Amino acid sequence: MLINLKFLKKNRIKTTTFWYLMLALSHFYERIQKLNRNCSHFKLFFLFFPNGVIIVNALRKSLILATSFAALGVYNSAMAEMVYKPVEQPVEAPNPNLKIEAVNEKFAEKYPSQFNSWKATEQGDKIIYADEQDPRLIVLWGGYSFAKEYNAPRGHVYAVKDLRNILRTGAPKTATDGSQPMACWTCKGPDVPRLIAEWGEDGYFSGKWAKGGPEVVNSIGCADCHDTTSKDFAEGKPALRIARPHVLRALDHLNNALQAKAKAEGKEQANLSFNTAARTEKRAEICANCHVEYYFAGDLKQVTFPWNNGQTVDDIEKYYDDIGFSDWTHSLSKAPMLKAQHPDFEIWSLGMHGKNGVTCIDCHMPKVQGKDGKVYTDHQIQNPFDAFDTTCANCHDQSKEKLKDIVASRKKEVKDVMGRLEDQVVRAHFEAKAAWDAGATKEEMEPALMDIRHAQWRWDYTAASHGGHMHAPDVMLRVLGSGIDKAADARAKLAAILTKHGVKTPVEVPDISTADKAWKVMGIDIEKERKAKKEFLETVVPQWVKEAKANGKLAEDTATKQ
């Protein structure tokens, strides 16, 4: 290894800082070795010049990575500044022929077993404050509304209430007030497809979240999944329907992408376009109304699924990178960030259950026998182990205890790696801030910021998934592993930038051991947010409920938790 000591002295690089950089470069070389097994006997020469680091393969006398500066991200930009170029898509006009009855209680008499089991989702009433359990989330989402509050999901009956209550939706006082768009309601209940049919997509998506307050009042229920006005439904048949136009478009895009991949590989691919798909695919795609990754596109903030390339973490990442989309700019690192929603359908599809045609319905909505002896579909969406004999036992011959142990073990493995990735990305955000504060330029920082973006995207793709450790643990671990690599790349690049600008490393991370401490570090006045929300819930929400009931859009004795 050849070191230009004159360069070290000239740039006032301390011994400890130098070895920190060497460790980073060593990791980088290990990555190269993994990519090329034939390089195990290579000798690397690190030549330091005022303009950067060059890595040379001494045996073959060839340059490893012709764009080594870009690869290390020290002096050149790996990617030009991101410019958002929205994907053009249709905007559906109003459809008066599409009739949707959104009031769930109107189906209670005809389908009492299904209705009562749906209502039983209220038993999952415990609120798990995820950011208080893991304060690192507050840093990871710095500058984004999710940093204020993020809770684990509850039963379907709470969907509307929980969206109103959560701090990130703010405390609007009028229909045109607040920071969130109308699109935030899109997964929360059957009033949404009703409004899209009545107003068209333009009329629905335009405007602020508060506009939908008196309209979106019935939680996820019957008409989200069934054509409740059809002859088939009246006869007791499922009559499955997707009434959200953006979901139908997305499934068409996904079908096209996967069919093209399958053809190129000489494989077969099931048809995923909903209106022509087989029953098995339709049963899973109903859940893709909501349990998916999506973003708000263009000025309209139109809900859009990023499936044009496929549904893997890399497919979706490429989609976002190609159009230059970011959900927000991180308040510390200034990285252009992506916020995953809940890519359950995607991860399930890639896992063993999905590949073998075992759908969401099979595990979470089994056929059960009522007190009257009639068999019906249980609508209490819950952990399959709670109904083991009618779910897992249909396919598995292991005992309930054995399977629970297997699942628990997989969950622990996934959570352990997820935590390691969280730690690395949190550190990267603070290191990036230190680099900016030291005078780093935009050109220097861009490659490291893209690595932060890609690392956290991989963390969020797994963390936001419900039950991913069960649906596809191998996929989860593979995604998290690649995320750790991306985080390591980011930190190696940042180490070089920090060294150049004379910053002592390692960069100290503030105390974020509790949510209160993390909120303070990130500049969030949580008590102010809570006070505003309390006033909103006591003054605005009751008016929404009153108006909805007066207009016949909400049952007087509603089962939806208000």
TORLOTI-122806 format. One record per residue (C-alpha): residue number from 0; residue in one letter; z, y, x negated. Coordinates in nm, 3 decimals. Each point is the difference from the previous one (the first is absolute). Last residue first. Layout:
NODE   pos   code        c3        c2        c1
NODE   NUM      A         Z         Y         X
...
END
This chain:
NODE   pos   code        c3        c2        c1
NODE   561      Q     1.583     0.761     6.564
NODE   560      K     0.001    -0.378    -0.048
NODE   559      T    -0.289    -0.136     0.200
NODE   558      A     0.131    -0.207     0.290
NODE   557      T    -0.056     0.292     0.235
NODE   556      D     0.187     0.041     0.328
NODE   555      E    -0.186     0.312     0.107
NODE   554      A    -0.321    -0.149    -0.137
NODE   553      L    -0.202     0.222    -0.230
NODE   552      K    -0.345     0.149     0.054
NODE   551      G     0.060     0.095     0.363
NODE   550      N    -0.049     0.371    -0.068
NODE   549      A     0.363     0.086     0.077
NODE   548      K     0.112    -0.287    -0.222
NODE   547      A    -0.203     0.131    -0.293
NODE   546      E     0.122     0.358     0.052
NODE   545      K     0.367    -0.105     0.003
NODE   544      V    -0.047    -0.216    -0.310
NODE   543      W    -0.166     0.281    -0.195
NODE   542      Q     0.263     0.248     0.117
NODE   541      P     0.276    -0.235    -0.119
NODE   540      V    -0.180    -0.015    -0.339
NODE   539      V    -0.001     0.378    -0.057
NODE   538      T     0.366     0.099     0.039
NODE   537      E     0.244    -0.265    -0.125
NODE   536      L    -0.240    -0.190    -0.224
NODE   535      F    -0.138     0.320    -0.153
NODE   534      E     0.348     0.143    -0.061
NODE   533      K     0.102    -0.318    -0.179
NODE   532      K    -0.322     0.005    -0.205
NODE   531      A     0.068     0.355    -0.122
NODE   530      K     0.354    -0.095    -0.104
NODE   529      R    -0.120    -0.313    -0.178
NODE   528      E    -0.262     0.188    -0.201
NODE   527      K     0.250     0.269    -0.101
NODE   526      E     0.246    -0.270    -0.103
NODE   525      I    -0.270    -0.170    -0.210
NODE   524      D    -0.083     0.307    -0.206
NODE   523      I    -0.265    -0.175    -0.212
NODE   522      G    -0.048     0.132    -0.356
NODE   521      M    -0.092    -0.333    -0.160
NODE   520      V     0.319    -0.013    -0.208
NODE   519      K     0.206     0.086     0.309
NODE   518      W    -0.166    -0.272     0.208
NODE   517      A     0.064    -0.248    -0.284
NODE   516      K     0.369     0.091    -0.020
NODE   515      D     0.045    -0.036     0.375
NODE   514      A    -0.193    -0.329    -0.002
NODE   513      T     0.228    -0.144    -0.265
NODE   512      S    -0.058    -0.113    -0.359
NODE   511      I    -0.251     0.275    -0.065
NODE   510      D     0.165     0.134    -0.317
NODE   509      P    -0.271     0.176    -0.195
NODE   508      V    -0.251    -0.193    -0.215
NODE   507      E     0.008     0.099    -0.366
NODE   506      V    -0.331    -0.006    -0.182
NODE   505      P    -0.004    -0.254    -0.282
NODE   504      T    -0.109     0.186    -0.202
NODE   503      K     0.035     0.344    -0.145
NODE   502      V    -0.291     0.220     0.094
NODE   501      G    -0.206     0.146    -0.282
NODE   500      H    -0.320     0.061     0.191
NODE   499      K    -0.194    -0.275    -0.174
NODE   498      T     0.288    -0.242     0.049
NODE   497      L     0.011     0.072     0.373
NODE   496      I    -0.372    -0.066     0.028
NODE   495      A     0.025    -0.327    -0.193
NODE   494      A     0.296    -0.115     0.207
NODE   493      L    -0.188     0.101     0.316
NODE   492      K    -0.286    -0.229    -0.089
NODE   491      A     0.235    -0.291    -0.064
NODE   490      R     0.187     0.080     0.321
NODE   489      A    -0.316    -0.011     0.209
NODE   488      D    -0.117    -0.325    -0.155
NODE   487      A     0.340    -0.156     0.061
NODE   486      A    -0.017     0.112     0.364
NODE   485      K    -0.345    -0.155     0.035
NODE   484      D     0.121    -0.328    -0.151
NODE   483      I     0.300     0.002     0.233
NODE   482      G    -0.238     0.052     0.292
NODE   481      S    -0.211    -0.297    -0.113
NODE   480      G     0.314    -0.212     0.021
NODE   479      L     0.085     0.142     0.342
NODE   478      V    -0.342    -0.094     0.134
NODE   477      R     0.021    -0.353    -0.141
NODE   476      L     0.354    -0.044     0.129
NODE   475      M    -0.096     0.110     0.352
NODE   474      V    -0.314    -0.214     0.006
NODE   473      D     0.197    -0.309    -0.103
NODE   472      P     0.267     0.078     0.259
NODE   471      A    -0.259     0.006     0.282
NODE   470      H     0.136     0.010     0.354
NODE   469      M     0.361    -0.074    -0.087
NODE   468      H     0.053     0.254    -0.279
NODE   467      G    -0.226     0.233     0.200
NODE   466      G     0.255     0.007     0.280
NODE   465      H    -0.073     0.353     0.118
NODE   464      S    -0.218     0.175    -0.257
NODE   463      A     0.104     0.347    -0.107
NODE   462      A     0.146    -0.130    -0.328
NODE   461      T    -0.313    -0.198    -0.093
NODE   460      Y    -0.266     0.270     0.041
NODE   459      D     0.265     0.253    -0.109
NODE   458      W     0.046    -0.160    -0.343
NODE   457      R    -0.373    -0.033    -0.049
NODE   456      W    -0.056     0.362     0.102
NODE   455      Q     0.281     0.098    -0.236
NODE   454      A    -0.183    -0.149    -0.296
NODE   453      H    -0.340     0.139     0.101
NODE   452      R     0.126     0.357     0.042
NODE   451      I     0.206    -0.021    -0.318
NODE   450      D    -0.309    -0.127    -0.185
NODE   449      M    -0.202     0.289     0.141
NODE   448      L     0.269     0.239    -0.119
NODE   447      A    -0.021    -0.143    -0.351
NODE   446      P    -0.378     0.052    -0.010
NODE   445      E     0.027     0.356     0.136
NODE   444      M     0.272     0.126    -0.232
NODE   443      E    -0.191     0.106    -0.308
NODE   442      E    -0.272     0.176     0.196
NODE   441      K     0.259     0.178     0.215
NODE   440      T     0.169     0.132    -0.307
NODE   439      A     0.345    -0.081    -0.131
NODE   438      G     0.224     0.304    -0.048
NODE   437      A     0.343    -0.153    -0.049
NODE   436      D     0.084     0.040     0.370
NODE   435      W    -0.311    -0.204     0.087
NODE   434      A     0.112    -0.277    -0.239
NODE   433      A     0.354     0.003     0.138
NODE   432      K    -0.140    -0.030     0.351
NODE   431      A    -0.210    -0.298    -0.111
NODE   430      E     0.307    -0.164    -0.150
NODE   429      F     0.187     0.048     0.329
NODE   428      H    -0.281    -0.163     0.200
NODE   427      A    -0.037    -0.279    -0.258
NODE   426      R     0.370    -0.080     0.021
NODE   425      V    -0.025    -0.047     0.377
NODE   424      V    -0.310    -0.216    -0.056
NODE   423      Q     0.182    -0.229    -0.242
NODE   422      D     0.309    -0.042     0.215
NODE   421      E    -0.204    -0.075     0.312
NODE   420      L    -0.198    -0.265    -0.191
NODE   419      R     0.320    -0.176    -0.102
NODE   418      G     0.124     0.013     0.358
NODE   417      M    -0.319    -0.159     0.130
NODE   416      V     0.036    -0.277    -0.259
NODE   415      D     0.348    -0.083     0.129
NODE   414      K    -0.102     0.038     0.364
NODE   413      V    -0.289    -0.245    -0.038
NODE   412      E     0.213    -0.263    -0.173
NODE   411      K     0.282     0.045     0.252
NODE   410      K    -0.240    -0.036     0.292
NODE   409      R    -0.147    -0.316    -0.146
NODE   408      S     0.347    -0.153    -0.035
NODE   407      A     0.094     0.100     0.353
NODE   406      V    -0.321    -0.158     0.133
NODE   405      I     0.070    -0.328    -0.178
NODE   404      D     0.364    -0.002     0.112
NODE   403      K    -0.104     0.069     0.359
NODE   402      L    -0.247    -0.289    -0.020
NODE   401      K     0.269    -0.241    -0.112
NODE   400      E     0.249     0.120     0.262
NODE   399      K    -0.252    -0.036     0.282
NODE   398      S    -0.075    -0.353    -0.110
NODE   397      Q    -0.335    -0.090    -0.151
NODE   396      D    -0.267    -0.156     0.225
NODE   395      H    -0.207     0.316     0.024
NODE   394      C    -0.280     0.065     0.250
NODE   393      N     0.150     0.034     0.347
NODE   392      A     0.346     0.018    -0.158
NODE   391      C    -0.074     0.353    -0.122
NODE   390      T    -0.041     0.146     0.350
NODE   389      T     0.134    -0.168     0.315
NODE   388      D     0.288    -0.184    -0.168
NODE   387      F     0.077     0.293    -0.231
NODE   386      A     0.049     0.267     0.266
NODE   385      D     0.232     0.229    -0.197
NODE   384      F    -0.167    -0.129    -0.317
NODE   383      P    -0.323     0.168     0.113
NODE   382      N     0.167     0.343    -0.041
NODE   381      Q    -0.065     0.204     0.312
NODE   380      I    -0.252     0.144     0.245
NODE   379      Q     0.168    -0.053     0.335
NODE   378      H    -0.325    -0.049     0.190
NODE   377      D     0.044    -0.377     0.055
NODE   376      T    -0.324    -0.143     0.135
NODE   375      Y     0.056    -0.199     0.318
NODE   374      V     0.069    -0.358     0.113
NODE   373      K     0.139    -0.046     0.351
NODE   372      G     0.312    -0.209     0.052
NODE   371      D     0.170     0.261     0.215
NODE   370      K     0.250     0.070    -0.275
NODE   369      G    -0.290     0.085    -0.229
NODE   368      Q    -0.178    -0.228    -0.246
NODE   367      V    -0.123     0.150    -0.326
NODE   366      K    -0.338     0.066    -0.161
NODE   365      P     0.051     0.181    -0.330
NODE   364      M    -0.028     0.374    -0.066
NODE   363      H     0.098     0.060    -0.364
NODE   362      C    -0.135    -0.307    -0.180
NODE   361      D    -0.303    -0.109     0.201
NODE   360      I    -0.070     0.356     0.120
NODE   359      C    -0.026     0.138    -0.355
NODE   358      T    -0.270    -0.258    -0.068
NODE   357      V    -0.027    -0.334    -0.178
NODE   356      G    -0.372    -0.022    -0.070
NODE   355      N     0.030    -0.179    -0.333
NODE   354      K    -0.097     0.296    -0.215
NODE   353      G     0.247     0.218     0.187
NODE   352      H     0.286    -0.242    -0.052
NODE   351      M    -0.084    -0.039    -0.370
NODE   350      G    -0.010     0.370    -0.074
NODE   349      L    -0.288     0.248    -0.022
NODE   348      S    -0.015     0.058     0.377
NODE   347      W     0.380     0.048     0.012
NODE   346      I    -0.029     0.270    -0.267
NODE   345      E    -0.266     0.191     0.193
NODE   344      F     0.159    -0.039     0.342
NODE   343      D     0.336     0.115    -0.136
NODE   342      P    -0.130     0.309    -0.176
NODE   341      H     0.286     0.225     0.117
NODE   340      Q    -0.064     0.366    -0.082
NODE   339      A    -0.087     0.052    -0.366
NODE   338      K     0.048     0.354    -0.127
NODE   337      L    -0.250     0.103    -0.268
NODE   336      M     0.075     0.265    -0.260
NODE   335      P    -0.192     0.261    -0.198
NODE   334      A     0.240     0.039    -0.297
NODE   333      K     0.178     0.335    -0.037
NODE   332      S     0.274    -0.188    -0.190
NODE   331      L     0.299     0.162     0.167
NODE   330      S    -0.108     0.117     0.349
NODE   329      H    -0.251    -0.281     0.046
NODE   328      T    -0.327     0.120     0.150
NODE   327      W    -0.064    -0.138     0.348
NODE   326      D    -0.189    -0.259     0.203
NODE   325      S    -0.280    -0.022    -0.255
NODE   324      F    -0.372    -0.052     0.053
NODE   323      G    -0.266     0.039    -0.268
NODE   322      I    -0.264    -0.186     0.202
NODE   321      D    -0.057    -0.261    -0.272
NODE   320      D     0.368    -0.013    -0.090
NODE   319      Y     0.104    -0.080     0.357
NODE   318      Y    -0.257    -0.277     0.040
NODE   317      K     0.076    -0.134    -0.347
NODE   316      E     0.368    -0.024     0.089
NODE   315      I    -0.086    -0.184     0.320
NODE   314      D    -0.202    -0.265    -0.179
NODE   313      D     0.255    -0.026    -0.282
NODE   312      V     0.294    -0.063     0.237
NODE   311      T    -0.211    -0.255     0.184
NODE   310      Q    -0.148     0.081     0.342
NODE   309      G    -0.374     0.027    -0.048
NODE   308      N    -0.243     0.264    -0.122
NODE   307      N    -0.034     0.200     0.325
NODE   306      W     0.356    -0.085     0.095
NODE   305      P     0.173     0.338    -0.028
NODE   304      F     0.122     0.011     0.364
NODE   303      T    -0.036     0.343     0.162
NODE   302      V     0.226     0.202     0.228
NODE   301      Q    -0.170     0.338     0.052
NODE   300      K     0.175     0.295    -0.160
NODE   299      L    -0.265     0.230     0.158
NODE   298      D    -0.043     0.186    -0.328
NODE   297      G    -0.101    -0.322    -0.171
NODE   296      A     0.162    -0.340     0.013
NODE   295      F     0.359    -0.098     0.080
NODE   294      Y     0.072    -0.324    -0.183
NODE   293      Y     0.034    -0.370     0.080
NODE   292      E     0.160    -0.320    -0.126
NODE   291      V     0.064    -0.256     0.271
NODE   290      H     0.253    -0.124     0.254
NODE   289      C    -0.112     0.238     0.275
NODE   288      N    -0.304    -0.114     0.197
NODE   287      A    -0.019    -0.277    -0.257
NODE   286      C     0.241    -0.196     0.221
NODE   285      I    -0.290    -0.057     0.240
NODE   284      E    -0.200    -0.116    -0.299
NODE   283      A     0.216    -0.309    -0.040
NODE   282      R    -0.070    -0.141     0.346
NODE   281      K    -0.362     0.111    -0.023
NODE   280      E    -0.056    -0.204    -0.316
NODE   279      T     0.127    -0.317     0.165
NODE   278      R    -0.198     0.063     0.320
NODE   277      A    -0.335     0.035    -0.179
NODE   276      A    -0.147     0.340    -0.083
NODE   275      T    -0.284     0.163     0.196
NODE   274      N     0.182     0.299     0.152
NODE   273      F     0.242     0.017    -0.292
NODE   272      S    -0.239     0.012    -0.291
NODE   271      L     0.175    -0.243    -0.236
NODE   270      N    -0.262    -0.276    -0.024
NODE   269      A     0.130    -0.279    -0.222
NODE   268      Q    -0.129    -0.004    -0.356
NODE   267      E    -0.195    -0.280    -0.165
NODE   266      K    -0.052    -0.022    -0.373
NODE   265      G    -0.297     0.035    -0.235
NODE   264      E     0.179     0.257    -0.213
NODE   263      A    -0.242     0.283     0.080
NODE   262      K    -0.002    -0.105     0.365
NODE   261      A     0.379     0.001     0.012
NODE   260      K     0.018     0.348    -0.151
NODE   259      A    -0.256     0.136     0.249
NODE   258      Q     0.182    -0.163     0.294
NODE   257      L     0.326     0.149    -0.126
NODE   256      A    -0.136     0.354    -0.009
NODE   255      N    -0.182    -0.022     0.333
NODE   254      N     0.302    -0.153     0.173
NODE   253      L     0.226     0.269    -0.141
NODE   252      H    -0.229     0.273     0.127
NODE   251      D    -0.018    -0.159     0.347
NODE   250      L     0.378    -0.041     0.000
NODE   249      A     0.034     0.368    -0.087
NODE   248      R    -0.228     0.110     0.282
NODE   247      L     0.199    -0.202     0.255
NODE   246      V     0.324     0.149    -0.131
NODE   245      H    -0.136     0.355     0.016
NODE   244      P    -0.100    -0.051     0.363
NODE   243      R     0.357    -0.079     0.117
NODE   242      A    -0.030    -0.220     0.310
NODE   241      I     0.030    -0.337    -0.170
NODE   240      R     0.011    -0.257     0.278
NODE   239      L     0.143    -0.344     0.064
NODE   238      A    -0.045    -0.122     0.358
NODE   237      P     0.300    -0.233    -0.041
NODE   236      K    -0.063    -0.190     0.329
NODE   235      G     0.247     0.025     0.288
NODE   234      E    -0.254     0.042     0.281
NODE   233      A     0.057     0.375     0.013
NODE   232      F    -0.069     0.008    -0.373
NODE   231      D    -0.334    -0.172     0.049
NODE   230      K    -0.098     0.239     0.282
NODE   229      S     0.052     0.296    -0.231
NODE   228      T     0.231     0.299     0.039
NODE   227      T     0.250    -0.113    -0.264
NODE   226      D    -0.261    -0.042    -0.271
NODE   225      H     0.264    -0.125    -0.241
NODE   224      C     0.124     0.099    -0.347
NODE   223      D     0.125     0.357     0.013
NODE   222      A    -0.004    -0.023     0.380
NODE   221      C     0.312    -0.218     0.008
NODE   220      G     0.236     0.181    -0.234
NODE   219      I     0.069     0.219    -0.298
NODE   218      S     0.227     0.275     0.129
NODE   217      N    -0.073     0.214     0.305
NODE   216      V     0.042     0.376    -0.053
NODE   215      V    -0.314     0.121    -0.173
NODE   214      E    -0.093     0.281     0.241
NODE   213      P     0.292     0.247     0.012
NODE   212      G     0.027     0.005    -0.383
NODE   211      G    -0.371    -0.030    -0.078
NODE   210      K    -0.049     0.367    -0.080
NODE   209      A     0.306    -0.020    -0.225
NODE   208      W    -0.206    -0.189    -0.257
NODE   207      K    -0.229     0.295    -0.059
NODE   206      G    -0.361     0.053     0.099
NODE   205      S    -0.321    -0.198     0.002
NODE   204      F     0.027    -0.378     0.013
NODE   203      Y    -0.013    -0.046     0.378
NODE   202      G    -0.261     0.256     0.100
NODE   201      D    -0.237    -0.103    -0.278
NODE   200      E     0.061    -0.367     0.069
NODE   199      G    -0.089     0.035     0.366
NODE   198      W     0.237     0.164     0.247
NODE   197      E     0.043    -0.261     0.274
NODE   196      A    -0.090    -0.317    -0.195
NODE   195      I     0.182     0.127    -0.311
NODE   194      L     0.297     0.091     0.223
NODE   193      R     0.022    -0.348     0.151
NODE   192      P    -0.048    -0.160    -0.344
NODE   191      V     0.307     0.201    -0.111
NODE   190      D     0.211    -0.044     0.313
NODE   189      P     0.008    -0.370    -0.085
NODE   188      G     0.262     0.050    -0.273
NODE   187      K     0.108     0.112    -0.345
NODE   186      C    -0.290    -0.075    -0.230
NODE   185      T    -0.189     0.329     0.041
NODE   184      W     0.295     0.236     0.030
NODE   183      C    -0.030     0.134    -0.357
NODE   182      A    -0.363     0.093     0.074
NODE   181      M     0.117     0.313     0.182
NODE   180      P     0.056     0.161    -0.336
NODE   179      Q     0.333     0.076    -0.172
NODE   178      S     0.115     0.340    -0.130
NODE   177      G     0.158     0.154     0.308
NODE   176      D    -0.094     0.234     0.284
NODE   175      T    -0.301     0.004     0.232
NODE   174      A     0.165    -0.189     0.287
NODE   173      T     0.314     0.214    -0.037
NODE   172      K     0.344    -0.024    -0.164
NODE   171      P    -0.088    -0.244    -0.276
NODE   170      A     0.289    -0.174    -0.178
NODE   169      G    -0.141    -0.209    -0.282
NODE   168      T    -0.190    -0.326     0.020
NODE   167      R     0.150    -0.099    -0.337
NODE   166      L     0.354     0.013     0.132
NODE   165      I    -0.030    -0.308     0.219
NODE   164      N     0.118     0.037     0.358
NODE   163      R    -0.329     0.051     0.181
NODE   162      L    -0.166    -0.286    -0.185
NODE   161      D     0.301    -0.224     0.064
NODE   160      K    -0.005     0.074     0.373
NODE   159      V    -0.369    -0.080     0.037
NODE   158      A     0.015    -0.334    -0.181
NODE   157      Y     0.338    -0.113     0.136
NODE   156      V    -0.133    -0.263     0.246
NODE   155      H    -0.202    -0.157    -0.280
NODE   154      G     0.314    -0.115    -0.181
NODE   153      R     0.115     0.171    -0.319
NODE   152      P    -0.183     0.102    -0.317
NODE   151      A     0.194     0.079    -0.320
NODE   150      N     0.076     0.368    -0.036
NODE   149      Y    -0.146     0.276    -0.215
NODE   148      E     0.144     0.349    -0.006
NODE   147      K    -0.057     0.326    -0.185
NODE   146      A    -0.212    -0.154    -0.277
NODE   145      F    -0.247    -0.121     0.263
NODE   144      S    -0.096     0.365     0.055
NODE   143      Y    -0.179     0.018    -0.333
NODE   142      G     0.088     0.220    -0.299
NODE   141      G     0.184    -0.282    -0.178
NODE   140      W    -0.096    -0.336     0.148
NODE   139      L     0.096    -0.202    -0.309
NODE   138      V     0.306     0.216    -0.051
NODE   137      I     0.141    -0.057     0.349
NODE   136      L    -0.090    -0.369    -0.025
NODE   135      R     0.221    -0.027    -0.310
NODE   134      P     0.296     0.056     0.234
NODE   133      D    -0.008    -0.370     0.105
NODE   132      Q     0.254    -0.079     0.274
NODE   131      E     0.008     0.364     0.108
NODE   130      D    -0.380     0.010    -0.003
NODE   129      A    -0.015    -0.315     0.213
NODE   128      Y     0.222     0.123     0.280
NODE   127      I     0.024    -0.324     0.197
NODE   126      I     0.040     0.080     0.370
NODE   125      K     0.143    -0.287     0.204
NODE   124      D    -0.147    -0.037     0.347
NODE   123      G    -0.182    -0.330    -0.039
NODE   122      Q     0.127    -0.102     0.341
NODE   121      E    -0.244     0.251     0.150
NODE   120      T    -0.273    -0.258    -0.067
NODE   119      A     0.143    -0.170     0.311
NODE   118      K    -0.216     0.229     0.212
NODE   117      W    -0.302    -0.199    -0.116
NODE   116      S     0.175    -0.323     0.107
NODE   115      N     0.076     0.159     0.335
NODE   114      F    -0.362     0.105     0.048
NODE   113      Q    -0.148    -0.337    -0.095
NODE   112      S     0.238    -0.188     0.228
NODE   111      P    -0.035     0.249     0.286
NODE   110      Y    -0.383     0.004     0.010
NODE   109      K    -0.090     0.112     0.353
NODE   108      E     0.316     0.201     0.058
NODE   107      A     0.029     0.152    -0.347
NODE   106      F    -0.362     0.115    -0.021
NODE   105      K     0.059     0.353     0.130
NODE   104      E     0.291     0.036    -0.243
NODE   103      N    -0.242     0.033    -0.293
NODE   102      V    -0.139     0.336     0.114
NODE   101      A    -0.324     0.035    -0.198
NODE   100      E    -0.251    -0.104     0.263
NODE    99      I    -0.334     0.027    -0.176
NODE    98      K    -0.336     0.042     0.170
NODE    97      L    -0.308     0.036    -0.219
NODE    96      N    -0.276     0.130     0.229
NODE    95      P     0.107     0.360    -0.067
NODE    94      N    -0.101    -0.037    -0.367
NODE    93      P     0.049     0.330    -0.179
NODE    92      A    -0.230     0.042    -0.303
NODE    91      E     0.047    -0.207    -0.314
NODE    90      V    -0.012     0.182    -0.332
NODE    89      P    -0.228    -0.186    -0.235
NODE    88      Q     0.060    -0.021    -0.373
NODE    87      E    -0.085     0.197    -0.310
NODE    86      V     0.209    -0.101    -0.299
NODE    85      P     0.190     0.302    -0.124
NODE    84      K    -0.080     0.130    -0.351
NODE    83      Y     0.329     0.101    -0.158
NODE    82      V    -0.042     0.134    -0.352
NODE    81      M     0.200    -0.169    -0.272
NODE    80      E    -0.019     0.177    -0.333
NODE    79      A    -0.218    -0.198    -0.238
NODE    78      M     0.121    -0.335    -0.119
NODE    77      A     0.100    -0.142    -0.332
NODE    76      S     0.066     0.348    -0.136
NODE    75      N     0.018     0.030    -0.375
NODE    74      Y     0.289     0.076    -0.229
NODE    73      V     0.278    -0.251     0.035
NODE    72      G    -0.110    -0.231     0.277
NODE    71      L     0.031    -0.316    -0.202
NODE    70      A    -0.319    -0.139     0.149
NODE    69      A    -0.166     0.341     0.000
NODE    68      F     0.077     0.044    -0.367
NODE    67      S    -0.118    -0.351    -0.072
NODE    66      T    -0.341     0.058     0.154
NODE    65      A    -0.182    -0.246    -0.218
NODE    64      L     0.264    -0.250     0.090
NODE    63      I     0.062    -0.199    -0.310
NODE    62      L    -0.234     0.149    -0.259
NODE    61      S    -0.173    -0.255    -0.209
NODE    60      K     0.065    -0.111    -0.353
NODE    59      R     0.023    -0.359     0.120
NODE    58      L     0.307    -0.078    -0.201
NODE    57      A     0.148     0.347    -0.014
NODE    56      N    -0.009     0.066     0.377
NODE    55      V     0.065     0.373     0.009
NODE    54      I     0.233     0.200     0.227
NODE    53      I    -0.053     0.374    -0.014
NODE    52      V     0.282     0.241     0.077
NODE    51      G    -0.032     0.374     0.063
NODE    50      N    -0.154     0.332    -0.089
NODE    49      P     0.218     0.083    -0.296
NODE    48      F    -0.072    -0.344    -0.145
NODE    47      F     0.210    -0.313     0.005
NODE    46      L    -0.167    -0.326    -0.102
NODE    45      F     0.164    -0.308     0.149
NODE    44      F    -0.147    -0.304    -0.170
NODE    43      L     0.013    -0.326     0.190
NODE    42      K    -0.045    -0.335    -0.162
NODE    41      F    -0.162    -0.261     0.220
NODE    40      H     0.129    -0.355    -0.004
NODE    39      S     0.070    -0.028     0.372
NODE    38      C    -0.325     0.178     0.086
NODE    37      N    -0.179    -0.301     0.140
NODE    36      R     0.216    -0.009     0.312
NODE    35      N    -0.153     0.327     0.120
NODE    34      L     0.161     0.154     0.310
NODE    33      K     0.345    -0.124    -0.090
NODE    32      Q    -0.046     0.132    -0.352
NODE    31      I    -0.097     0.341     0.134
NODE    30      R     0.318     0.017     0.209
NODE    29      E     0.202    -0.095    -0.307
NODE    28      Y    -0.167     0.289    -0.180
NODE    27      F     0.117     0.243     0.269
NODE    26      H     0.352    -0.134    -0.022
NODE    25      S    -0.008     0.064    -0.374
NODE    24      L    -0.125     0.351     0.065
NODE    23      A     0.303     0.069     0.218
NODE    22      L     0.232    -0.147    -0.259
NODE    21      M    -0.164     0.215    -0.264
NODE    20      L     0.056     0.309     0.211
NODE    19      Y     0.370    -0.072     0.021
NODE    18      W    -0.010    -0.063    -0.375
NODE    17      F    -0.138     0.346    -0.059
NODE    16      T     0.252     0.165     0.229
NODE    15      T     0.286    -0.159    -0.190
NODE    14      T    -0.147     0.111    -0.336
NODE    13      K    -0.051     0.358     0.116
NODE    12      I    -0.348     0.145     0.049
NODE    11      R    -0.008     0.352    -0.137
NODE    10      N    -0.378     0.037     0.052
NODE     9      K    -0.066     0.078    -0.365
NODE     8      K     0.238    -0.275    -0.112
NODE     7      L    -0.164    -0.267     0.210
NODE     6      F    -0.350     0.114    -0.096
NODE     5      K     0.087    -0.005    -0.369
NODE     4      L     0.133    -0.351     0.051
NODE     3      N    -0.347    -0.126     0.099
NODE     2      I     0.096    -0.357     0.082
NODE     1      L    -0.202    -0.306    -0.104
NODE     0      M     0.105    -0.330     0.150
END
